[in-house]
């Protein structure tokens, strides 16, 4: 006997797997960073810090 899961119905597929757009109410309730400094991570090496800064600028 197999341990495979038997299909229990319609599985999501195609565009139904994509995230939905946020509503205006959800956008209004979303947290907002006061400053980009909130993203700073302590104890990064200089190379890691440079890579992180470059990623934020892109």
C-alpha positions as CSV (number, residue, x, y, z in Angstrom):
1,X,0.0,0.0,0.0
2,X,1.3,3.4,-0.9
3,X,1.8,6.3,1.5
4,X,1.2,8.8,-1.3
5,X,-1.4,11.4,-0.6
6,X,-4.6,11.0,-2.6
7,X,-5.9,14.0,-4.3
8,X,-8.7,15.5,-2.3
9,X,-10.0,17.9,-4.9
10,X,-9.0,20.7,-7.1
11,X,-5.4,21.9,-6.4
12,X,-4.5,25.5,-7.1
13,X,-2.7,26.1,-10.4
14,X,-1.8,28.8,-12.9
15,X,-2.5,32.4,-11.9
16,X,-4.3,31.3,-8.7
17,X,-0.9,30.6,-7.2
18,X,0.1,34.3,-7.6
19,X,-0.4,36.6,-4.6
20,X,-3.5,38.8,-4.7
21,X,-3.2,42.6,-5.0
22,X,-3.7,44.4,-1.7
23,X,-6.9,46.4,-1.1
24,X,-6.8,50.1,-0.2
25,X,-7.6,49.2,3.4
26,X,-4.8,46.6,3.5
27,X,-2.4,49.2,2.1
28,X,-3.5,51.8,4.6
29,X,-3.0,49.3,7.5
30,X,0.4,48.1,6.3
31,X,3.4,49.1,8.5
32,X,5.6,51.9,7.1
33,X,9.3,52.3,7.9
34,X,10.1,55.6,9.6
35,X,13.6,55.5,8.2
36,X,15.7,53.2,6.0
37,X,18.0,53.1,9.1
38,X,15.5,50.6,10.5
39,X,16.9,48.1,8.0
40,X,20.4,48.4,9.4
41,X,22.0,45.2,10.6
42,X,24.8,45.3,13.1
43,X,27.9,43.2,12.9
44,X,28.0,43.0,9.1
45,X,31.5,42.8,7.5
46,X,32.4,45.7,5.3
47,X,31.7,43.5,2.2
48,X,28.3,42.4,3.5
49,X,27.4,46.0,4.3
50,X,28.4,47.2,0.9
51,X,26.4,44.5,-0.8
52,X,23.4,45.3,1.4
53,X,23.6,49.0,0.6
54,X,23.9,48.2,-3.1
55,X,20.8,46.0,-2.9
56,X,18.8,48.8,-1.2
57,X,19.8,51.2,-4.0
58,X,18.8,48.9,-6.8
